Amino acid sequence: MAAKDKFHNVVKIAIEKDGWTITDDPLFIRAEDVDFYIDLGAEKVLAAEKAGQKIAVEIKSFLGASEVN
């Protein structure tokens, strides 16, 4: 698992202030035998529809090289 980006906490706070609930920090995904860790997973419940929205957020400052293209 990679280190958290320089702006990780700032982005996390901004997402929470917008009404999202952080569900995973980090979010683990496996696709075709490859493991990925995405910085944040979050969900937002829409009361009018009684259905939730979900997002995965990858935070990048471009201060160093990435292993994923």
C-alpha positions as CSV (number, residue, x, y, z in Angstrom):
1,M,0.0,0.0,0.0
2,A,1.4,3.4,-1.0
3,A,1.9,6.3,1.3
4,K,-0.8,8.9,1.5
5,D,-0.5,11.9,-0.8
6,K,0.5,15.3,0.6
7,F,-3.1,16.6,0.1
8,H,-4.9,13.5,1.4
9,N,-6.4,15.0,4.6
10,V,-7.4,18.2,2.8
11,V,-9.3,16.3,0.2
12,K,-10.9,14.1,2.8
13,I,-12.1,17.0,4.8
14,A,-13.5,18.7,1.7
15,I,-15.4,15.6,0.7
16,E,-16.9,15.3,4.2
17,K,-17.9,19.0,4.2
18,D,-19.8,18.4,1.0
19,G,-21.9,15.8,2.7
20,W,-20.1,12.6,1.8
21,T,-19.3,9.8,4.3
22,I,-15.9,8.3,4.0
23,T,-16.4,4.5,3.9
24,D,-12.9,3.3,3.0
25,D,-9.5,4.9,3.7
26,P,-8.0,3.4,1.5
27,L,-10.5,1.6,-0.8
28,F,-9.3,-1.9,-1.8
29,I,-10.3,-3.2,-5.3
30,R,-9.1,-6.4,-7.0
31,A,-9.4,-6.5,-10.8
32,E,-8.2,-9.5,-12.8
33,D,-5.7,-10.6,-10.1
34,V,-4.3,-7.1,-9.7
35,D,-4.8,-5.4,-6.3
36,F,-5.5,-1.6,-6.2
37,Y,-5.7,0.7,-3.3
38,I,-7.6,3.9,-4.1
39,D,-7.1,6.7,-1.7
40,L,-10.7,7.2,-0.5
41,G,-14.1,5.5,-0.9
42,A,-17.2,7.5,0.0
43,E,-20.9,7.5,-0.2
44,K,-23.7,10.0,-0.1
45,V,-27.3,9.1,0.7
46,L,-29.9,11.0,-1.2
47,A,-32.9,11.3,1.0
48,A,-35.3,12.2,-1.8
49,E,-34.5,9.1,-3.8
50,K,-33.7,6.8,-0.9
51,A,-30.7,5.6,-2.9
52,G,-27.0,6.2,-2.3
53,Q,-24.2,7.5,-4.6
54,K,-20.7,6.1,-4.3
55,I,-17.4,7.5,-5.4
56,A,-13.8,6.4,-5.4
57,V,-11.2,9.2,-5.1
58,E,-7.6,9.0,-6.1
59,I,-5.5,11.9,-4.8
60,K,-2.5,13.0,-6.8
61,S,-0.2,16.0,-6.2
62,F,2.2,15.0,-9.1
63,L,5.1,15.4,-6.8
64,G,6.5,11.9,-7.7
65,A,6.2,9.2,-10.3
66,S,3.1,6.9,-10.3
67,E,3.1,3.1,-10.7
68,V,-0.3,3.2,-12.5
69,N,-0.7,4.6,-16.0
